[in-house]
Amino acid sequence: MKKIVSRRRIHASALVVLSLCLSLFAHAQESPILSTNSPTAGIVVLPKSVPDPLEPLNRVMWNFNVGLMTDVIKPTSKIYRFVVRKPVRTGIGNFGRNLTYPGRLINNLLQGKWGGARDESYRFVCNTTVGVIGFFDVGTKWKIPKSDADFGQTFGKWGWKPECFLMLPVLGPSNERDTLGFAADTAANPLLYIAPYKFEANNPLTYLGPYTYFTYAVMYNDLADTVGEYVRFSQAEMDPYSEIQYAWTFARENQVADFQVKGKPDEASLETLESVFFTYQDLGFPGRGKTRSAFIPATGRKLKFTFWLQPGKAPVVYIVPGLGSHRLAENSLALAELIYKNGFSVVNVSSPFNSEFMENASTTALPAYLPADGHDLHVALTEIDRRLNVLYPNRLGDRALMGYSMGAFDSLYIAATEPTNQLPLIKFDRIVAINTPVRMAYGISKLDEFYRAPLSWPETNRTDNIENTFLKVAVLSKLTLTPRSSLPFSAIESKFLIGMTFRFMLRDIIYSSQRRNNQGVLHHAIHNYRREPVYQEILQYSYQDYFEKFAIPYYAAHGLGADAPETLQNAGDLRTYDAGLRANPNIRVIVNENDFLLADEDLAWLRATFTPEQLTVFNRGGHLGNLINPTVQKTILGALAGLKTFAPGIPASPGP
């Protein structure tokens, strides 16, 4: 588990977030239900993960681990971090690693990594002597390379292919090979043989021995600094178990990635991948947010939201994330931190395409019809604003609505339809749309096109090329990268990684919608603890399939009738709301000229619809890829200029 929770703050790699996005495609092999005459004709066949025959049991263990981290480790770690300061915690971690040197030496030798054995020996001598028995990592300071090696890796090097994924209590993801390897690693730890176990009938704790005490002490010490990210990850993803299950396959893979870029790179998609660099800088920022819930009358359920209020009265910015994203997603938190640090209060909500919103605030069974999705979002924001007014009277100034990607699309719909709303919904003094698409139909066609990019490779080595792409991501996740780094991906690879990220979101959307209202389209049953079969089937559906096989039949049967296809398409086109958008002077739009979700005609329409004061177009950045750019951040903050601290808005009403 330590390896999982430390993953993001190997912040060394912004691509680690992308690695998570890849992971859900664990079982994306060909479904016999949708097969064609040729097993792989027109199908992107992905590398298989370690089999998971014990999925129900593993999911129960995952839930146990999440509960342990959330309810025990996280709250107690706050006290621990207060008492044991960061330099001491770092020293304890260094000491723990230094003590396990014998195991690394043995496994480097068993794997034939003579240089690794040499480097680890140098590090051990330096850290033990100059580093005061390992509390100070002088080896890293002197740039002596690390060469981590364990028995699980050694068994893999010798040809043992794992056949059963395991979720272990406390320790987290593993498999039968690595579990045996962990036992061998334990046997190689010298502390095991210092003051060995003894038994006293009247004291059961003597079963434990110094090795166990030390192991859990070091593990707790390391978790204290990473548990917050672990908990956030478990909350922000609809199915974090499935992500980890697949990511573990490539994290433990012993194959060497081929970093040669075969083919011409694509600038726009490479820049889009750089969106992973836009993350919060203060590790404590997410933890300082407060999470509450607002009652949604139309559904009779409560929707959670997370907020950061300034000490005094201040303008408040409501942030709506991209397609399928959660309120605690990396980009949402990064945007919230940027805005909060510049004097605004901030409220984060989940996307109408996210399972949290779908199951608690949506009046329809599945998102696809913008008038319904946008109205549900507007109602939810209204109830959240009312709730905050009750909890914090006279603390909210002018209201602003800020959305990025699909959240920007929804925000512009709200901006265009505010004057015609019959209900007393919240009025926004500013609407900021970042990297909005214009036509949903065009956007989904590009997402499907990107996912199919590997079909340009010869069928004989297509799956191998995909696996190599994954291996490159796994390696990059362990390196230190910076914005504008030269990412080693061809046009096919970078487009495919983006397409996979969005297909992952689509899988969640379909699963969540059918769990709520099964339309009978899926052939496999929907179970919470046995998801593999239905996941295999769902992953065969494209975004076009989603509209044709799920959305159109649903809305045709719920009010749109035979005109459902045309109505859905027109409703998902911002040009339909041209008059309302032109009439709203409070709109600010920020886009990139090379955003793959925008066609030339879409850019032309944006320029014709909004004034130069309202519209900012950057010439590069892809889709959300330049949010780390200080100029772009300055533009985002400038779009909020002029907001005041007085509280107009809607009358406060008692919350639930």
N, C-alpha and C positions, 0 to 999 in steps of 0.2 A: 504494500500500500504506500509505503514511503516513496516508491518510484513513481506512483501515480500522482500523489499530491505535490511532488516536487517538480512535476513536468513543466508547468507554465513558467515558474520562476527559474527555470533553466532559461529564463527570459533571454538568455543567450540565443534563443531561437524564437523569433516571432512566428516561424512556420509551425510551431508546435500546435497552435490553434487550428491551422489548416490540417495538420495531422489528425486532429480530432474529427474534423469535418469528413475526412476520408473514411474514418473508421467504421461508420455504420453500414458499409457495404460488405459486411462480413459474408453474407450468404447470397450475393447477387449472381448466382449461377443461373443458367437457363431454366426457366420454368416449363415443365412439360405441357402446361395448359396453353402457353402462348408459343409453343415451338413451331418452327418452320421446317421445310423439307431438309434444309441443311442445318446441322446442329448449331452452327455459329453464324449463319448468314444474316447479316444486318443486325447482329446482337453483340453488345459489348460484354464479353465474358470476363468477369473479374477474378483475380486470384482468390482461392478459398482460404478461409481462416482455419484455425485449429478447431476440429469438431467439438460440438457442445452438447453431448447426449444428456448431460446432467443439468440442462438449463434451468428447470424449475428449482432444483436445490441450490444452484449457484445464485439465482436471483434472490432467493430467501437470504442467503449469506451476504449478498451485496446489500440488501436492505438492512441487515444487522450492522454491517460495517458503517453504512451511512448514518444510522441511528447513533452508533458509538461515537463517530466523529462529530456529529451535530450536537448531541446532548451531553457528552462527557468531555471529549478531548477539546473541543472548541472553547467552551466556557472556562474550563480549568486552565487552558493554555494562556488565557488573558492574565490570570494571576501569576502563572509561571513566568511569562515574559516580563511582567512588572518586577518580579523579585530577581530573576536571573537575566541580567542585561545581555544585549546582543553579542558583545565580544566574548562573554563567557559561554553563551550557547554555541557560538561558532567554534570555540575551543573544544567543547565537549564533542561536537560532531567530528572535528579533526582527530581527536584522540580515539574515538570509536573506529574511524576508518583506518588509522595507523595501526591499531591493534589487530586488525584482520589482514594484515600484510601477508602472513604465511599462506592463506588461502589463495590470494592473488598470485603469489609467486608460483605455487604449485600448478595452478591452472594455466598461467602463461607458459610454463614449461611443458605441460601436457598438450597444449595446443600448438607447440612449436613456435611460440612468439618470444624468441630469444631477446629481442630488443625490448619488448614489454617487461620481461622478467628483470632485465638490467635496469630499466627506468624505475620500476617499482622498488627495486633494492636500493637504488640511489635515493629515492624519495624517503624510504623508511629510515635509512641511516641519517640523512639530513634532518628529518622531522623529529626523530627520536633524540638526537643530540642537540643540535642548535634549536630545534623546535620544542624543547622541554617535554620529552616523552610523547610528542605528537600534538600538543595543545596548539602549537602554531604551525601553520602549513608553509614552511619556508621552501618546500619543494616547488610549490606553485609560484611563489615569489621569484625563485631562481629559474623558472620556466623549464622545470623538469617534467616531461609529459606524464600524464596518468595512463595506466593501461589496466582498466578494470577487467577482471576475468573471474568467472565462478564456475562451479561444476555443471550447472545447467548449460552454460555456453559450451563447456568442454564436451559434454554428452552430445550436444548438437553438432559440434565439430566432428565428432566420431560417427555421425550419421543417424543419430536417434531423432526421428521425426515425431513430435508429440501428436497424440491421437485423442486427447481428452482435455478440454479446458476446465480449469478449476478456479473457483473463487474461494480463497482461504480466509478464515476468520482473522481479522486484524491485518494479516500480511497482504491480503488483496489478491490480484490476478496472478494465476500461475497455470501450470499444466502438470501432467504426471512426471514428465522429465525434469522440470525445474523444481518440483516438490522434492523429488529424490535428491536433486542437486543441492537444495537448501539444507537437507539433512547432512549431506557430505560437507557443505560449507561450515555447518555447525561443528562437525567433528574436527575441522581444521582450525578452529578458533582456539588459541592457547589458553584463553580464560577458562575454557571448559575443564581444564586439567589442574587449575589452581583452586585449592580448597574444594575438592569435588563434593558432590551431593552426599548428604548423610540423612539418616532417618531417626527422628525422635517421635515416639508414639504420641506424646502429649503436645506436639507442635507440628501441625501439618505444613506450615510454611517452610520447614526445613527440606521439603521435597524440592523446592525451587533451586537453591544453590546460587552462588555468585554470578554464574554465567547468565542465568535467566534474569536476575535483577538488573545486571548491566545491560543486557540486550534490550529489555523493555525501557530502561532509562534512556538509553541513546535514541531508541525509536521515538519515544515521547518527546525528547529534546528536539529532534528533527521535525516531527509533526507540528510542534508548537508554532513554527514559522510558516507552515504551509497548509495547515488544516483549514484556514479560512478560504483559500482557493479551492480546496477539495469540496467543501460544503457548497460554495458558490457554483462550482461545476455541476454538482449533483442536483442543484435546484434549477439551473438554467437550461439543462438539456431534458428533452422529454424522456429519453431512454439512455441515460449515461452508461448503463451496464453494457448495452450493445456496442457502444462506441469503444469502450475499454476492451471488450472481448476481441474486437478486430484489431485495434491498435496494438494489442499485446503480441499478435502474430508477427508483426513487422518489427516491433521493438526488440523481440528476441530472435529475429532472423539472423543467421550467421552469414548469409550471402553478401557479397561485396557489390555495391551499386556501381554501375557504369555511368560516370558523370559526363561522358561525351555528349554534346548537344547535336543530335542528328536531325538536321532540318533548320529552316530559318525561324528565328524567334519572332514572337508577336508582341510588339511593344505594349499595346493596350491591355492585353490579358496579363502580361507580366506586371504591369503597373497595378492592375486590379489585385493581384496576389499580395501586393505590398500593403493592402488594407489591414493585414494582420499586425503591422507595426503600430497601428493606432490603438494603443491600450492605455489604461490608467497608469500614472507614474507613481503615485503614493499607494503603497501596498495596503495601507490601512483605510483608504477611501471607501471601498465597498462596505466595510464593517461599520463605518460611521453613518451609513444610511439607515433609516428606519422603515420597516415594512408594516403596512396596515392594510385593511381591506375596506372596500366600499360595497354596499348592498346594491344590486342591480334589479330594480323592480320587475323588469320584463322576464327575467330568468329565475328570479327568486333565489339567486345565489350571490356569493360575495367574490369580488375580483380583487386580487392583491395588487398593490403598487408600492414602490420604494421611493423615498424622497429624502432630500437633504435641504433643510431650511437654514437660511441665514439667521444670525442671532436676533436681528431686528426685522422690521418690515422691509420687504424687497420684492421686485418683480419676480414672478415665478414662470419657469419654462417647463412645459410638458413635452417629454421626448417620446416619440413613437419610432421604434426600430424597423429594420428591414424585414423582408419576407420571412415569416416563421420565427423571428428572433424573440428572445425572452428579454424581459426588463433588466436582467443581470448579465446580458451578453457583453463581451469585451468592448465592442464599439459603443454600445449604449452607456456603459460605465465611463469610458474614456470621454465621450461627449459630455456626460453629466459632470465629470471632474473639471473639464475645461471651462464649462459655463459657471459652475459653482465657485471656482477660484477667482472668477471675475465679477463676483458680487451678486449673482442671481441665485434664487432658490430653484431647485430642480426636482421634478417628479418624473420617474420612469414607469412606463406601462409596457405590457407585452403587445406584440403585433396581433392584429385580428386573425392572422394565419397561424398563430402559436396555440398549442393545445391549452395553455392556461386560459387564454382569452376565449377560445372556441367553446370550452366546456363550462365557462362561467358567465360570459357576457354576450355571447352570440345568440341572436334570435333565430338564426337559420342553422341547419345541420352542418353545412360546410361553406366556407368562404369562397366567393367567386364573383358575386354580384355587388359591385361597388356601392350602389345606393344603400344596400342592406349593411354591408361591412362598414362603410363610412358612418352611417347613422348609428350603428351599435357602438362604434368607437366614440362618437360625439356624446352619446348618452353616458358611456362609461366615464369619460373625462368630466362630464358635468357632475356625476355622483361623487367622483373622487374630489373634485373641487369643493363640493358641499361638505364632504367629510372633513377635509382639511380646515375649512372655515370653522367647523364645530370644535375640532381639536386645538386649533391655533387661531383664535379670533384676532383680527386686525394685523395679521402677519403677512398676508398676501397682497402684493401690489398688482400692477398690470399683468395680464396673462398673455403668454406667448405659446404657440404650438410649433414645435420643431420636429420634423420627421426626416429620416434618411432612407433612400431607396424606396421600397414599397411603402414605408411609413410616410415619406414625402408625398407619394401618390395619394394616400388616404388624406393627408393634411390639406392638400390642394382641393380635394373634393369638399372637405368641410369648409374651406375658405370660400368656395364657389357657391355653396348652398346655404350658408348661414342666414342670409336675409329671408329665405323661404321656409325656414323651419317653423313648424306649428307649435312645437313644444318649447318651453323656456330653457333652451340649452345655453351653455356657456358661450360667451362672446370673447373672441380672442383679439387682442390689440395688435398682435403681430403673428404672421404665419411664415415660417422659414422652411423651405423645401430643399433638401440637399440630395443631389444626384437622383432626381425623380425620373422614372420612365414616363413616357407620354401615352403609349398604347400598350395595354396589357398583352394583346395578341402578338404584337411584334416581340415584346420582351420574352414571352414564353417560347416563341419559336427560336430565339437565340440561345436560350438555356438548353433546349433540346438539341440544338445543333452542336453546342459545345460538348455536351455529354457524348454525342456520337462521333466526336473528333477522331478517336482511335480507329474508326472504321477505315480511315485513310491508310492505316498500316496494313501490310499483307496479313491475311488471316492466319498464316502458319506461325507467325511470331508475335501476333497482336497481344495475347494475354501475357507473354513474357515481357513485352515492352511496358505494359501497364504495371506489372509487378516491379520492374526496375524503377518506374516513376515513383511508386510507393516507397521503395528502398531509399531513393534519393531524399524523399521527404523525411524519412526516419533518420537518416544521417544528418541532414541539415538541422533537424530539431535539437541536435546536440552541439551545434556550432554557434558562434557569436556572429550574428548578422546585423546589418544596419540598413536603413532605408537607402534605396538606390544601389543596393548590392546587386551584383550580377547573378541573378538566379539561374541555375543551370537547367532550364527547361526549354524545349522547342515549342513552336506554336501549338502543335497537337497536344503536348503535355500540359502546358499552362491552361489551354482552353478546357481540356478534360478535367483538370483539378477544379476549375470553377464550376463546370457542369455537374461534377459529382457533389460539390458542396450544396448546390441547389436541389439536386435530386434527393439528397439526404433530407432536406427540408420537406420536399414533397412526400416522402415516405411517412414522415410524422403527420403531415396534414391529412393524408388518406387514412392512416391508421386511426387517428383521433376522431375523424369525422365518422368512420364506420363503426367505431366502438360506441359512439353516441347514437348513431342512427344507421344501422346496417341496411344498405340498399339492395343486398343480395347480389352485388356484382362480384364480390370476392368468393372464390370457391372454398377457401380454407376458413376454419373457425377462428374467431378472435379470442385469444386467451391472454391474460396479463402475465402469466408465468411461463407460458410456452409460446413464444412469438416467432420462432424461426420459420415455420412453414408459411405463415401469412406474410411475413417479411419477404420471403423469397418471391412470393407472388406479387406483392405490391411494388417491389423494385423493378418490375418489368414495365410499369406504367410510366409514360412520359407526361409532360405537362399538357400536351395536346390530348392525350388519353384522359387525363383528369377532367378536362372540360367536356369532352365528348361522351365519356362513359359514366361520369359521376355528376358533374355540375349541370349539364344541359338536361338530362332526365329528371334530376331533382327539381330544378326550377320550372321545368315544363309542367310538372305535377303540382307545383305550389305557386300558381298565379301567372306565370309568363306564357303558358300554353305553347302552341306551335311556333310562336315567335321567339322562343327562348334563345336559340343560337344567335340571331341577329341582335336581340335586346341585350344579351350578355356582352357581345362584342362592342356595341355602341356605348353601353354603360361603362365599359372598361377603357374608354378613350377620353382623355382629358379635353380633347377638342369639342366634345359634346357639351362641356360646361364653359365654353369660351366666354360667353357673355358675363357670367358670374365672376369669372376670374379677372376679366378686364375691369370690372366694376369695383374690385377690391384693392384699394391702394396700399393695404397693409401687408401684401404678399412680397416675400423676397425669395428668389430662386437662385441656387448655386449649382451649376452643372459643369461637366467636362466634355470638351468637344469630341474626344475619342472614347466616350462611354459606349460600350457595345450594346447597351439597351436602347440607345437613341439612334434612329436613322437620320439621314440628312434632312428629310422633310420634318422630322420632329424638332430638330434644332431650329429650322426655319420658322416653325410655328411658335416656338418659345420666344424667339427674337421679335416676332411680329405681335405677340400677345402682351409681353411685359416691357416696360420702359427700361432704358439703360440703368436707371436708379434701382429698379427692382431685380434685374437679371444680371448675374455675373457668370461668364463662361471662361473657364480655364482651358487652355489648349491641350493639356495632357493630364493624366491621372487615372485613366480608365474608369472603372466603377468603384468609387470610394477609395481609390488607391493613393490619393494625395491628401488625405485628412491629417496626416502627420506633418504636412508642410505648414510652416509658421504663417505664410501668406494666406493660405486657405483658412487656417484657424482665425486669423485676424478678420477675414471676410465674414466668417460665421458670427463672430462676436459683433462685428459692425452691423450685421443684419438685425441685431437686437437693440441697436442704439435708439435712444429716445423713449424707452419704456420708463414708466414712472412707478412710484411706490404706493399711490393711493389705490384703494380697493373698490373698483366699480363692480362689475360682475353680477352674479345672480344672488338672490337672497339665500342666506344660510338656512338649512333645515336640519333638524336633528338626524344624526346618523343612526344606523342600526346598533 
